[in-house]
Amino acid sequence: MGATKYDQFSDHHNEMSALLKALAHPARVAIVEYLLKVESCICGDIVDHLPLAQPTVSQHLRELKNAGIIQGSVEGTSICYCLNEKALGKLKNYFGKLESKVKSKCC
C-alpha cells in the first residue's frame, strides 16, 4: 500500500478533509440532521430514529466525535450528544468561501 501524503498538505486542508470525510456517509448525515432537530440526545434516541443497530450507531457517533463534528457529555450512565458549533462554523465558512468564488467566476 502506498504511503499517505497528509504531511504534504496544510493543516487547513487536512482539517477540512477530516470533517468532510466524517460526513461522507448517509448514516452520519442522518445523525447530524437528527441532532439539528433535537439539539441533543443519547445514543438510544438515535437508534430509535434510524434503521441501524446500536453498535452501528455507536460506531458512526465515534467517527463524528473523532472528527469534532459532535461532542458528548456524560449524563448518568449515558452520553448526551450534541453538535459542535465550532466545527459547523468551519464548514459554513469553507462552503461560504467556495460559494462566493464560484459566483464571482461563473458566467
Buried (B, 14 or more C-beta within 10 A) or exposed (E): EEEEEEEEEEEEEEBBEBBEEBBEEEBBEBBBEBBEEEEBBBBEBBBEBBEBEEEEBBEBBEBBBEBBBBBBEEEEEBBBBBBBEEBBEBBEEBEEEEEEEEEEEEE
